[in-house]
């Protein structure tokens, strides 16, 4: 039985992100939503409410605490596909909540919306997330790279590469199809 539920994110609940804990790993500081100003939170809220996106608060059933958010972005109603986005409060990672949230979004995506393919991008260094995605049924399709937001990071060549003076993060692209979901 899931310990979480997905809920609408409104302006008031977006401010609950200020209660989130911080990641100390310099590779994850971009996920420290607790440090955002009210203005930045309003921008974030506007961004997640664009027409080609659907985001949800991940709340614990035991206390209704907003511990993460999960959403669908780049929603393509013609090709019936989208990309998954998921972020959790640093205090609630590695506890299985992410896996549960992914299973809940699958119901919305594959059963309610009747879409066919869900993609995601994950930094290669985020081994915890990769394990959760594989457990949920995602499979690796390819790799890419993108300029990393924290250019002051130590260059670990397993996960990063330098090109033209910029540090790039190595990205794994994963996907799950409706057929693969139905086999779970």
C-alpha positions in Angstrom: 0.0 0.0 0.0 1.5 3.4 -1.0 2.6 5.7 1.8 2.2 8.7 -0.5 -0.4 10.3 -2.7 -0.2 12.8 -5.6 -2.0 16.1 -5.1 -2.5 19.4 -7.0 0.1 22.0 -6.6 -1.4 25.4 -6.0 0.3 28.7 -5.1 0.0 28.1 -1.4 1.4 24.6 -1.5 4.3 25.8 -3.7 5.4 27.9 -0.7 5.8 24.7 1.3 9.0 24.1 -0.7 10.6 26.5 1.7 10.4 23.8 4.4 12.6 21.4 2.4 16.0 20.3 3.6 19.2 20.9 1.5 21.4 18.5 -0.3 25.0 18.8 0.8 26.4 17.0 -2.3 27.6 19.9 -4.6 26.3 17.9 -7.6 22.7 18.2 -6.2 22.6 21.8 -5.0 20.3 22.7 -8.0 17.6 20.7 -6.2 17.7 22.8 -3.1 14.2 24.3 -3.4 14.1 25.3 0.2 16.4 28.3 -0.6 14.2 29.9 -3.2 12.8 33.3 -2.6 9.1 34.0 -2.9 9.7 35.5 -6.3 11.6 32.4 -7.5 8.9 30.1 -6.1 6.3 32.1 -8.1 8.4 31.7 -11.2 8.7 28.0 -10.5 5.0 27.7 -10.0 4.3 29.5 -13.3 6.7 27.2 -15.1 5.1 24.0 -13.9 1.7 25.2 -15.0 2.5 25.6 -18.7 0.1 23.9 -21.1 2.4 21.0 -22.0 3.1 20.1 -18.3 1.3 18.4 -15.5 2.9 18.4 -12.1 1.8 17.0 -8.7 2.9 17.4 -5.1 4.0 14.1 -3.6 2.5 14.0 -0.1 2.9 11.6 2.8 -0.4 10.0 3.8 0.6 10.0 7.5 0.9 13.8 7.8 0.2 15.3 4.4 3.7 16.7 4.2 4.8 17.9 0.8 8.0 15.8 0.3 8.5 15.9 -3.4 7.0 16.8 -6.8 6.6 14.7 -9.9 5.4 15.7 -13.2 5.0 15.2 -16.9 6.7 17.7 -19.2 7.0 18.0 -23.0 3.6 16.4 -23.2 2.9 15.5 -26.8 -0.7 14.5 -27.3 -0.2 13.5 -31.0 2.7 11.1 -30.3 1.3 10.2 -26.9 4.5 10.7 -25.1 6.1 12.9 -22.4 9.1 13.3 -20.2 9.2 12.6 -16.5 10.5 15.1 -13.9 10.9 14.3 -10.2 12.5 16.1 -7.3 12.4 15.3 -3.6 13.2 17.1 -0.3 16.7 16.0 0.7 15.2 14.6 4.0 13.1 12.1 2.1 15.4 10.5 -0.5 16.5 6.9 -0.3 13.3 5.9 1.5 11.3 4.5 -1.4 9.0 7.4 -1.8 10.4 8.2 -5.3 9.6 4.7 -6.5 6.1 5.0 -5.1 5.5 8.3 -6.8 6.7 6.9 -10.1 4.2 4.1 -9.8 1.4 6.6 -9.1 2.3 8.8 -12.1 2.3 5.6 -14.3 -1.4 5.2 -13.5 -2.1 8.8 -14.6 0.1 8.6 -17.7 -0.7 5.1 -19.0 -4.2 4.4 -17.7 -5.9 7.8 -17.4 -4.2 9.8 -20.2 -3.8 6.6 -22.3 -0.3 7.7 -23.4 2.3 5.3 -24.9 5.9 6.3 -24.0 7.4 8.0 -21.0 11.0 9.2 -21.1 13.4 10.7 -18.6 16.9 12.1 -18.4 19.1 11.4 -15.4 22.6 12.5 -14.6 24.9 9.5 -14.6 26.2 10.4 -11.1 22.7 10.0 -9.7 23.0 6.3 -9.1 20.2 6.3 -6.4 17.7 7.7 -9.0 18.9 5.3 -11.7 18.2 2.3 -9.4 14.7 3.6 -8.6 14.0 4.1 -12.3 15.2 0.6 -13.2 13.1 -0.8 -10.4 10.1 1.0 -11.8 10.6 -0.5 -15.2 12.5 2.2 -17.1 15.2 1.0 -19.6 18.3 2.8 -20.8 17.9 4.0 -24.4 20.9 6.3 -25.0 23.2 8.9 -23.6 23.6 12.7 -24.1 25.3 15.5 -22.2 24.4 19.0 -21.1 26.2 21.9 -19.5 26.2 21.4 -15.8 24.7 24.1 -13.6 27.5 24.0 -11.0 30.6 24.8 -12.9 32.7 24.9 -9.7 32.3 21.1 -9.3 35.3 18.7 -9.2 35.6 17.0 -12.6 34.9 13.3 -12.1 35.4 11.9 -15.5 33.0 9.0 -14.8 30.1 11.5 -14.7 31.4 14.7 -16.3 33.5 15.9 -19.2 35.1 19.2 -20.1 34.5 20.8 -23.5 35.3 24.3 -24.6 35.9 25.4 -21.1 32.6 24.1 -19.7 31.8 21.1 -17.6 29.2 18.9 -19.0 27.2 16.2 -17.1 26.8 12.8 -18.8 23.1 12.0 -19.1 21.4 8.7 -19.4 18.1 8.7 -21.3 15.6 6.1 -20.2 12.1 5.2 -21.3 9.2 2.9 -20.5 6.4 2.0 -23.0 2.8 1.2 -22.2 3.5 -2.4 -23.2 6.4 -2.6 -20.7 4.2 -1.0 -18.0 1.5 -3.6 -18.6 4.0 -6.4 -18.1 5.1 -5.1 -14.7 
